[in-house]
Amino acid sequence: MISVPATPTARAAADMARSLAPPFLLHHSHRTYLFGALVVDEDLDHEAAFVAAMIHDLGLTGEHCSAEREFGRVGADLAARMLEARGWEQDRIRLVEQAILRHTELERQQDPTLRLVQAGAAIDVAGLAQELIDDDALAAVLGRHPRDGFPTAMRAAYLDEIDRHPTGAFARLEDAVRLSELFAANPIDRRTAVTALQVGGPHRADPAG
């Protein structure tokens, strides 16, 4: 299992997500970091990537949904305020902001810290490049951060954001790839269903019988 940064700032970001995000979004934030770390094996700022992953979707939460600002900008601003208060240097703060703002872009991010967040979110939402994660690693991530109800809840949050910002980042994704049709078709869910069937077997006896 990939370890996560255990610095005070990383813990503060996780605490922020825990206090603001509903369970489906909190687990998504953790899976974003873990999936990204499994597929982006390069020298990068893991603490910055973890902070970005924890905060990247907090602009979709009830307290922070905004008709004036897109969710990515809200999340980037939340992260910047927290990191400034903790004395981070501006270049690292900007790295976190960019990881949040650009994680929805279709073009592959060149900076590996940004790419970790982009790739992790894409795996969890649509299953892009999920084949790079072996079954044991996938099971370990989902055992800690399950996807229960995630496709339905995330799709609803995504469509609500499009309604608020019809020319925003999610609207552009919808125009480009019809992402709303992919939430329920993520191959990760088929893989976990097959694994459960293999483990349980097709002819398990009824425990009550």
C-alpha positions as CSV (number, residue, x, y, z in Angstrom):
1,M,0.0,0.0,0.0
2,I,1.3,3.5,-0.8
3,S,2.1,5.5,2.3
4,V,0.7,9.0,2.6
5,P,2.6,12.1,3.8
6,A,2.4,12.4,7.6
7,T,3.5,16.0,8.0
8,P,1.5,18.4,10.1
9,T,0.4,20.2,6.9
10,A,-0.7,17.0,5.3
11,R,-2.7,16.1,8.4
12,A,-4.2,19.6,8.4
13,A,-5.4,19.2,4.8
14,A,-6.9,15.8,5.6
15,D,-8.6,17.3,8.6
16,M,-10.0,20.1,6.4
17,A,-11.4,17.6,4.0
18,R,-12.9,15.5,6.8
19,S,-14.6,18.5,8.2
20,L,-16.1,19.8,5.0
21,A,-16.6,16.9,2.6
22,P,-19.3,14.2,2.6
23,P,-18.0,10.7,2.8
24,F,-18.2,10.0,-0.9
25,L,-16.0,13.1,-1.6
26,L,-13.6,12.5,1.3
27,H,-12.9,8.9,0.1
28,H,-12.5,10.2,-3.5
29,S,-9.9,12.7,-2.3
30,H,-7.9,10.0,-0.6
31,R,-8.2,7.7,-3.6
32,T,-7.1,10.5,-5.9
33,Y,-3.8,10.7,-4.1
34,L,-3.3,7.0,-3.8
35,F,-4.2,6.1,-7.3
36,G,-2.0,8.9,-8.6
37,A,0.9,7.8,-6.5
38,L,0.6,4.3,-7.9
39,V,0.9,5.4,-11.5
40,V,3.2,8.5,-11.3
41,D,6.5,7.1,-10.2
42,E,8.7,10.1,-10.5
43,D,10.5,12.6,-8.3
44,L,7.8,15.0,-7.1
45,D,6.5,17.0,-4.2
46,H,4.3,14.3,-2.5
47,E,3.3,16.6,0.4
48,A,2.0,19.2,-2.1
49,A,0.3,16.6,-4.2
50,F,-1.4,15.2,-1.1
51,V,-2.6,18.6,0.0
52,A,-4.0,19.3,-3.5
53,A,-5.8,15.9,-3.6
54,M,-7.4,16.5,-0.2
55,I,-8.7,19.9,-1.1
56,H,-9.2,19.7,-4.9
57,D,-13.0,19.1,-4.8
58,L,-14.0,21.1,-1.7
59,G,-15.5,23.8,-3.9
60,L,-18.2,21.2,-4.6
61,T,-19.3,21.0,-0.9
62,G,-22.4,22.8,0.3
63,E,-20.6,25.3,2.4
64,H,-18.3,26.4,-0.5
65,C,-20.4,25.9,-3.6
66,S,-20.4,29.3,-5.4
67,A,-22.3,30.8,-8.3
68,E,-19.5,33.4,-8.7
69,R,-16.4,31.2,-8.6
70,E,-15.8,27.7,-10.1
71,F,-15.1,24.9,-7.7
72,G,-11.5,24.6,-8.7
73,R,-10.9,28.3,-7.9
74,V,-12.6,27.9,-4.6
75,G,-10.5,24.9,-3.7
76,A,-7.3,26.6,-4.8
77,D,-8.1,29.6,-2.6
78,L,-8.8,27.4,0.4
79,A,-5.5,25.7,-0.1
80,A,-3.6,28.9,-0.5
81,R,-5.0,30.4,2.6
82,M,-4.2,27.4,4.7
83,L,-0.6,27.1,3.3
84,E,0.1,30.8,3.7
85,A,-1.0,30.6,7.4
86,R,1.5,27.7,7.8
87,G,4.3,29.6,6.3
88,W,4.8,27.8,3.0
89,E,6.9,29.4,0.2
90,Q,4.9,30.9,-2.6
91,D,6.3,28.6,-5.3
92,R,5.0,25.5,-3.4
93,I,1.6,27.2,-2.7
94,R,1.3,28.0,-6.5
95,L,2.2,24.3,-7.2
96,V,-0.8,23.2,-5.0
97,E,-3.1,25.8,-6.6
98,Q,-2.1,24.7,-10.1
99,A,-2.6,21.0,-9.2
100,I,-6.2,21.9,-8.1
101,L,-7.0,24.2,-11.0
102,R,-5.6,22.0,-13.7
103,H,-6.7,18.5,-12.6
104,T,-9.7,18.6,-15.0
105,E,-7.7,19.4,-18.1
106,L,-7.5,16.7,-20.7
107,E,-3.9,17.5,-21.8
108,R,-1.4,15.5,-19.8
109,Q,0.3,17.6,-17.2
110,Q,4.1,17.8,-17.6
111,D,4.9,18.6,-13.9
112,P,4.7,15.2,-12.1
113,T,3.1,16.8,-9.0
114,L,0.3,18.1,-11.1
115,R,0.1,14.9,-13.0
116,L,-0.3,12.8,-9.9
117,V,-3.5,14.7,-9.0
118,Q,-4.8,14.7,-12.6
119,A,-4.1,11.0,-13.1
120,G,-5.5,9.9,-9.7
121,A,-8.7,11.8,-10.2
122,A,-9.1,10.5,-13.8
123,I,-8.7,6.9,-12.6
124,D,-11.2,7.3,-9.8
125,V,-13.8,9.1,-11.9
126,A,-13.6,7.5,-15.3
127,G,-11.1,4.6,-15.0
128,L,-8.5,6.2,-17.3
129,A,-5.3,4.1,-17.1
130,Q,-6.7,2.0,-14.3
131,E,-5.1,-1.0,-15.9
132,L,-1.7,0.3,-14.6
133,I,-2.9,-0.6,-11.1
134,D,-2.7,-4.3,-10.2
135,D,-5.5,-6.1,-8.4
136,D,-3.8,-6.3,-5.0
137,A,-3.0,-2.5,-5.0
138,L,-6.6,-1.7,-6.1
139,A,-8.1,-3.9,-3.4
140,A,-5.8,-2.2,-0.8
141,V,-6.9,1.2,-1.8
142,L,-10.6,0.4,-1.9
143,G,-10.4,-1.5,1.3
144,R,-9.4,1.7,3.0
145,H,-11.4,4.1,0.9
146,P,-14.5,2.4,-0.7
147,R,-16.4,3.7,-3.7
148,D,-19.8,3.0,-2.1
149,G,-22.3,5.3,-3.9
150,F,-19.5,7.3,-5.4
151,P,-20.5,7.2,-9.1
152,T,-24.0,8.4,-8.5
153,A,-23.1,11.1,-5.9
154,M,-20.2,12.4,-7.9
155,R,-22.2,12.6,-11.1
156,A,-24.8,14.6,-9.3
157,A,-22.2,17.1,-7.9
158,Y,-20.6,17.3,-11.4
159,L,-23.9,18.2,-13.1
160,D,-24.8,20.7,-10.4
161,E,-21.5,22.4,-11.0
162,I,-22.2,22.5,-14.7
163,D,-25.6,24.2,-13.9
164,R,-23.8,26.8,-11.9
165,H,-21.0,27.4,-14.4
166,P,-22.2,26.4,-17.9
167,T,-18.9,27.5,-19.5
168,G,-16.7,26.2,-16.7
169,A,-14.2,23.4,-16.4
170,F,-16.8,20.6,-15.9
171,A,-18.9,22.0,-18.8
172,R,-15.9,21.9,-21.1
173,L,-15.2,18.3,-20.0
174,E,-18.8,17.4,-20.7
175,D,-18.6,18.9,-24.2
176,A,-15.4,17.1,-24.9
177,V,-15.9,13.6,-23.6
178,R,-19.4,13.3,-22.2
179,L,-18.0,12.6,-18.7
180,S,-21.5,12.2,-17.3
181,E,-21.8,9.0,-19.1
182,L,-18.6,7.5,-17.7
183,F,-19.2,7.7,-13.9
184,A,-21.2,4.5,-13.8
185,A,-19.0,2.7,-16.4
186,N,-15.7,2.9,-14.5
187,P,-13.8,-0.4,-15.1
188,I,-12.6,-0.3,-11.5
189,D,-16.1,-1.3,-10.4
190,R,-16.2,-4.3,-12.8
191,R,-12.8,-5.4,-11.6
192,T,-13.8,-5.3,-7.9
193,A,-17.0,-7.2,-8.7
194,V,-15.1,-9.9,-10.5
195,T,-12.6,-10.1,-7.7
196,A,-15.4,-10.5,-5.1
197,L,-17.0,-13.2,-7.2
198,Q,-13.7,-15.1,-7.5
199,V,-13.1,-14.9,-3.7
200,G,-16.6,-15.8,-2.7
201,G,-17.1,-18.3,-5.5
202,P,-20.3,-18.7,-7.6
203,H,-21.7,-21.5,-5.5
204,R,-21.3,-20.2,-1.9
205,A,-23.7,-22.0,0.5
206,D,-26.3,-19.9,2.1
207,P,-25.0,-19.4,5.6
208,A,-28.6,-19.6,6.9
209,G,-29.2,-22.9,5.2
